[in-house]
C-alpha cells in the first residue's frame, strides 16, 4: 500500500463527554510483521499529508517498519480548530494514537518543529506508565520544544501583550499560508506547564536532531540548547548550513530517512 491510497481511521481523544475526533493513517509493510513503528508528529498548523511525512512513510514501509501519522485536533482532517488546542491536548491526541495503533512495538518518534516538543513529552508520559523502554529513538527535525516559553514570550511586543490580555490571542503573518498564525493565551499558559527544557533532558534512547542554519522560525541556537540539556544518551546534532525550517528538499529528506534507518537497526 502506498501513501496515496492509505485509508484514514478516526479515533476519539480527550474527555468522554466531548471527545475530539482524530484522523489517523496507520500502514504496515507487506514483507514481514513489523517489530518497530515509526510515529510521525507534525508541527503547529501542519497536517499529516506533508512531504516529509509521506516520503518517510514510503521509506519506512520499504524497510519493514510500520508507520503511523495523524492530525492533531484542530489540524488537517481531525475535528476542531487549531486555536482551541494546547500542548496538553495535542499530547493527549498523540498518546491516544500510540495506544490504539502501535501495540507493544518499539517506537521511533519523528517530531517536526512543535512535534519535537510533543515527542519529548511522550517520552515523559511513557516513562510514567513504565513503557519508557519501548523507545528505540527520537528524530527531531527543526525542533521547537518549549517554543511558547523560549521563543514567543520573550519576543512579545507591547501590542501583542495587550491583545493577549484583551482578546485572548495575538496574530502574526505566516510564510506558509495567507492566513496569519494565531497564538492564544491558553496555548501560552499551557506551554509553561509542559516545559521540557527547564532542566536536563533524559530520553533513555538515541536522539538525532536535524537543524537548518537558515531557519527563520526556530533559530539553530535553540537546537544547540537542546543538545546541551540531553544527558546520558547517544545524541547527534546535524546542522545543515543552507537548510530552512521545512527541511523538505531531496537532500534533507534523505538525511531524515537515513536517521530513521539508523535508529531501526538497533531497535
C-alpha positions in Angstrom: 0.0 0.0 0.0 1.3 3.4 -0.9 1.0 6.7 0.9 -1.5 7.9 -1.7 -4.1 5.1 -1.1 -3.7 4.7 2.7 -7.1 4.7 4.4 -7.9 7.2 7.2 -9.2 5.9 10.5 -10.8 8.1 13.2 -10.4 7.6 16.9 -11.6 9.6 19.9 -9.3 11.6 22.2 -9.9 13.7 25.2 -12.8 13.8 27.7 -15.5 11.2 27.3 -18.2 13.9 27.5 -16.8 15.8 24.5 -14.2 13.7 22.7 -12.1 15.0 19.8 -12.1 13.1 16.5 -8.6 12.3 15.5 -7.7 11.3 11.9 -5.0 8.6 11.6 -3.3 6.8 8.8 -1.5 3.6 10.0 0.3 1.5 7.5 2.1 -1.9 7.6 4.9 -3.3 5.5 4.0 -6.2 3.3 7.3 -8.0 3.6 7.1 -9.1 7.3 5.4 -8.3 10.6 7.0 -5.1 11.8 8.6 -5.1 15.3 9.0 -1.3 15.2 6.6 1.5 14.5 7.6 5.0 13.3 5.3 7.7 14.6 5.2 11.0 12.8 4.5 14.1 14.9 3.8 17.2 12.8 4.3 20.8 13.6 2.0 23.7 14.5 -0.7 24.2 11.9 0.7 21.4 9.7 -1.1 18.1 8.7 -0.1 14.5 8.0 -0.1 14.9 4.2 3.1 16.9 4.1 6.1 15.9 2.0 8.3 14.8 5.0 5.5 12.5 6.4 4.6 10.8 3.1 8.2 10.3 2.0 9.2 8.9 5.3 6.2 6.6 5.3 7.2 5.1 2.0 10.8 4.7 3.3 9.6 3.0 6.5 7.4 0.5 4.6 10.2 -0.3 2.2 12.4 -1.1 5.2 9.9 -3.3 7.1 8.7 -0.7 9.6 5.1 0.2 10.5 4.3 3.8 10.1 1.7 6.0 11.9 0.8 9.5 11.1 -2.1 11.6 12.3 -3.6 15.1 12.6 -3.8 16.7 16.0 -7.2 18.1 16.9 -7.8 21.3 15.0 -5.4 20.2 12.2 -6.0 18.5 8.9 -8.9 16.1 8.9 -9.3 16.0 12.7 -12.1 17.8 14.5 -11.9 21.3 15.9 -9.9 24.4 15.2 -6.2 24.7 16.0 -6.9 27.8 18.1 -8.8 25.6 20.5 -5.8 23.4 21.1 -3.0 23.3 23.6 0.2 21.3 24.0 -1.6 19.2 26.7 -4.5 18.4 24.3 -2.2 17.5 21.4 -0.1 15.3 23.7 -3.3 13.6 24.7 -4.1 13.0 21.0 -0.6 11.6 20.4 -0.8 9.2 23.3 -4.3 8.0 22.2 -2.9 7.3 18.7 0.1 5.4 20.1 -2.1 3.3 22.3 -4.5 2.5 19.5 -2.1 1.7 16.7 1.3 0.6 18.0 0.6 -2.2 20.4 3.7 -3.2 22.2 6.1 -2.4 19.4 9.3 -0.4 19.8 8.8 3.2 18.8 10.8 5.7 16.7 9.3 9.1 17.3 9.9 11.6 14.5 8.9 15.1 15.6 9.0 18.1 13.3 9.1 21.6 14.8 6.4 21.6 17.5 6.2 17.8 17.0 9.6 17.6 18.7 8.1 19.1 21.8 5.3 16.6 21.7 7.9 13.8 21.2 9.8 14.8 24.3 6.6 15.0 26.3 5.7 11.5 25.1 9.0 10.3 26.5 8.0 11.6 29.9 4.4 10.1 29.6 5.7 6.7 28.5 8.1 6.6 31.5 5.2 7.4 33.8 3.4 4.3 32.7 6.5 2.1 32.8 6.8 1.9 29.0 10.0 4.0 28.5 12.0 1.0 27.3 9.8 0.9 24.2 11.6 3.9 22.8 14.1 2.9 20.1 14.9 6.5 19.1 13.9 10.1 18.5 14.5 12.0 15.3 13.8 15.7 15.9 13.6 18.0 12.8 14.0 21.8 13.4 12.9 21.0 16.9 10.8 23.6 18.8 10.2 22.3 22.3 9.1 25.0 24.7 8.6 27.4 21.8 5.9 29.3 23.6 8.2 30.0 26.6 11.6 30.1 24.9 10.7 31.8 21.6 7.3 33.5 21.7 7.0 35.1 25.2 10.4 36.8 25.3 9.7 38.4 21.9 6.2 39.7 22.6 5.6 43.3 21.8 3.5 45.6 23.9 0.8 45.5 21.3 0.8 41.6 21.4 0.7 41.6 25.2 -2.4 43.9 25.1 -4.0 41.6 22.5 -3.4 38.6 24.7 -4.9 40.3 27.7 -7.9 41.8 25.9 -8.8 39.3 23.2 -7.1 36.1 24.4 -4.8 35.9 21.4 -2.5 37.7 19.0 -1.7 37.1 15.4 1.4 37.3 13.2 1.9 36.8 9.4 2.8 33.3 8.2 5.3 32.5 5.5 3.4 29.3 4.7 -0.2 30.4 4.5 -2.2 33.6 3.5 -3.9 33.3 7.0 -1.9 34.6 9.9 -0.7 32.4 12.8 -2.9 32.9 15.8 -1.4 32.2 19.3 -3.8 32.0 22.2 -3.4 32.8 25.8 -4.4 29.3 26.6 -1.6 27.8 24.4 1.0 30.1 26.0 -0.2 29.4 29.6 -0.4 25.6 29.0 3.1 25.7 27.4 4.5 26.8 30.8 3.1 23.6 32.3 4.6 21.4 29.6 8.2 22.6 29.6 10.8 20.0 28.8 13.9 22.3 28.8 13.6 23.7 32.3 16.1 21.0 33.4 18.1 18.3 31.9 16.6 16.0 29.2 16.9 12.3 29.7 15.3 10.2 26.9 16.9 6.8 27.5 17.3 6.3 23.8 19.3 7.6 20.8 18.5 11.1 19.6 19.2 12.7 16.2 18.5 16.4 15.7 18.5 17.9 12.2 18.5 21.6 12.1 18.8 24.2 9.3 21.1 27.1 10.0 18.9 29.4 7.8 15.8 28.5 9.7 13.8 31.8 10.1 11.3 30.2 12.5 13.4 28.3 15.0 17.0 29.6 15.4 19.6 26.9 15.2 20.9 28.1 18.6 17.7 26.5 20.0 18.9 23.1 18.8 22.3 23.7 20.4 20.5 24.5 23.7 18.6 21.2 23.4 21.8 19.3 22.8 23.3 20.9 25.9 20.5 19.6 28.0 20.4 16.0 26.8 22.3 13.7 29.2 23.4 10.1 29.2 22.2 9.4 25.7 23.5 8.8 22.2 22.8 12.2 20.8 23.7 13.6 17.3 23.2 17.1 16.0 23.3 17.7 12.2 23.5 21.3 11.3 22.6 22.0 7.7 24.2 25.2 6.7 21.8 26.1 3.9 18.7 24.4 5.4 15.5 26.3 6.2 12.7 25.4 8.7 10.9 23.0 6.4 13.9 20.7 5.5 11.9 19.2 2.7 14.5 19.3 -0.1 15.5 15.9 -1.6 18.8 16.0 0.3 17.0 16.9 3.6 14.6 14.1 3.1 17.4 11.7 2.5 19.1 12.8 5.8 15.8 12.2 7.7 15.3 8.8 6.2 18.9 7.8 7.0 18.4 8.9 10.6 15.3 6.7 11.0 17.1 3.8 9.3 20.0 4.1 11.8 17.5 4.0 14.7 15.7 1.0 13.4 18.9 -1.1 13.1 19.3 -1.0 16.8 15.6 -1.4 17.6 
